[in-house]
């Protein structure tokens, strides 16, 4: 049995570092075919990471050899012979995203607006708190200095 730590190391090393370097090479050589291949991989890998995060918590203890299967899946995504990421992208990810693109765009725009509002509110309260703290410490320092000179 492979431990979750070893599985994580393999997924990070094989699933992230190698593709990152291959993506760098594709960009550097301006090979459009390789560039598209790695873009599809990254989209599929991002989906995998989202599912994996939940699966690690909910089902890893239910499925025998879960971590081994996860490693094999990442290798399948990368292996040029199987073209795993390309298959998943073309059959599942692309059709789903294409059918839901407008809804996803609306959701992301709404989330960005709400996030901006939250940041504004936190900034205001942070500035008010900092101002209040500075003023209070200034008053305490002056009172302390005055009491020192009076005595």
N, C-alpha and C positions, 0 to 999 in steps of 0.2 A: 504494500500500500504506500502510495506517495502522500506525503503530508501536505497540508494546505500551504505551508511556508515554501516547500520545494516547488509546488505547483505555481505559486505566485511568482517565484524567481524565474521559472521557465517561461511563463506567460509574459512577464515583463521583458526578459532578455530576447526571447524568440518573437514574441508578438508585437514588441514595440521597438527595440533597438535595431534589429535587423531591417524591418520595414522602413524605419526612419532613415537609415543609411541608404537603402535602395531608392527611397523617394528623393533624397539628396542627389543621388547619381542621375536619376531621371530628369530632375530639374536642371542639373548642370549640363547634361548632354542635350537637353531640349528634345528628348525623344517623346513625342506626344503619345505614342502607344503605351510606353512604360508609365508615363505620367498618369494616364487614364486608369491603367491597371492598379496603380498604387492609390489613386483617389478612391476607387471602388473598394479597395482593401480597407482604407481608413474609415470609410462610412460603415462598412460591415463590422469592423473591429469596434467602433464606437457603440454600435447596437449590441454587440457581444458583451462589452463591458457593462452596459446598463443591465442586461439580463443576468450576467454573472454576479453582479453585486447582490441582487435579490436572491438568486439561486444559491449562492454560497451560504446565505443565512437560512433559507427556508428548506432547501431540498438536498443539500450536500450530505446530510446524515442519513437520508432515505435511500439514496442511489449508491449501490456498490460500485466501487472504482470511479467515483465521481471525478476526483482530481485527475486521474489518468485519462478519462474521457475528455476532460477539459483541455489537457495538454495535446491530445491527439486531434481535437477539433481545431486548435490554433495552428498546428502543423498542417492540417488539411486545408485551412484557409490560405496558407502561404505556399504550399507545394505547387510548383508550376504545372506538373502533370495533371493534378486534379482541378486546378483553377477554382478552388472552393469559394474564395471571396467573390469572384466574378459570377459564379453560378448563383450564389445567394443574393448578390446585388441585383442581377437581372431578373430573377424569378420572384423575389419577395420584396426587397428593400425599395428598388426603383418604382415598381407598380404601386406600392403602398404610399410612398412619398408623393408620387405624381397625382394619385387620387385624392390625397389629403393636403396638398400643397397650400391651397388658399386658407384652409382652417389653421394649419400650422403657422402660416405667416401672420394671420390675425392674432393667434395666441401669443406668438413671440413679440409682436408689436405691443400688445396689451401688457405682457409681462415686463417689457422694457419700460413702458410708461409708469407702471406701478413701482418698479424698482427705482426709477428716477425720483418718484414722489417720496418713497421711503428714505432714499439717500438725502433728499432735501430736508425732511423732517429730522433725521438723525443729525445732520450737519447743524441745523439750527439749534437743536437741544444741546449738542456738543459744544457749540460756540457759547451758548448761554451758560452752560455749566463751567466752562473754562473761564469765562469773564467773571462769573460769580466767585469762583475759587480764587482768582487773582485778586479781586477786590477785597475779599475776606482776609486773605493772607496779608495784603497790604495794610488793612486796618489793624490786624493783630500785631503786625510788626511795628506800626506807629505807636500803638498803645504800649507795647513792650519797651520801646525806646523812650517814650515819655516817662514811664514809671521808673526807668533806670536813671534818668537825669534828675527827676524830682527827689529821689532818695538821696 
